[in-house]
Amino acid sequence: MPNIAVVLRDEIQRLARKEIRTAIGPIKKHRAEDRSAIADLKRRVGELEREIRFLRKQEKRRLEDVPQAEEAEGVRFSPKWVAADRKRLGISARDYAGLVGVSMLTIYNWEKGKGKPRAKALASWANVRGIGKREALRRLELLES
């Protein structure tokens, strides 16, 4: 004859396991759903990061396309215009020089009237002088990255 204490203990264990299984079942289901959602999100983030890298590379390439000297024909230059455009954009000479593709000292010399841009730099300056403040800041951000 089996010992009543052993039988009682086994029955309690069986019922406890059953209760645990019913309590943990929904948690396991949610965990599986969450893992699936996390995997989908990771895939989506990877796709978006690849797309961002591609677009940055394209935009950087577009910005680095140096205007040809022929594009400078008919472009007028004035030292006051350089200073006024830089102040309108609200950026430093260093940043403005980065946009134009020349050195900071060159921008200072242009503004003071001590120098004039060559044809290639004039074409580059002509492309920069028509942009707005947001576009200038976006280009600077791309140049820095």
Secondary structure as the mmCIF struct_conf table of DSSP 4:
data_model
#
loop_
_struct_conf.conf_type_id
_struct_conf.id
_struct_conf.beg_label_comp_id
_struct_conf.beg_label_asym_id
_struct_conf.beg_label_seq_id
_struct_conf.end_label_comp_id
_struct_conf.end_label_asym_id
_struct_conf.end_label_seq_id
HELX_RH_AL_P HELX_RH_AL_P1 ILE A 4 GLU A 64
HELX_LH_PP_P HELX_LH_PP_P1 VAL A 66 GLN A 68
HELX_RH_3T_P HELX_RH_3T_P1 ALA A 69 ALA A 72
TURN_TY1_P TURN_TY1_P1 GLU A 73 GLY A 74
HELX_RH_AL_P HELX_RH_AL_P2 PRO A 79 LEU A 89
TURN_TY1_P TURN_TY1_P2 GLY A 90 GLY A 90
HELX_RH_AL_P HELX_RH_AL_P3 ALA A 93 VAL A 100
TURN_TY1_P TURN_TY1_P3 GLY A 101 GLY A 101
BEND BEND1 VAL A 102 VAL A 102
HELX_RH_AL_P HELX_RH_AL_P4 MET A 104 LYS A 112
TURN_TY1_P TURN_TY1_P4 GLY A 113 GLY A 113
BEND BEND2 LYS A 114 LYS A 114
HELX_RH_AL_P HELX_RH_AL_P5 ALA A 119 ARG A 129
TURN_TY1_P TURN_TY1_P5 GLY A 130 GLY A 130
HELX_RH_AL_P HELX_RH_AL_P6 LYS A 133 GLU A 144
#
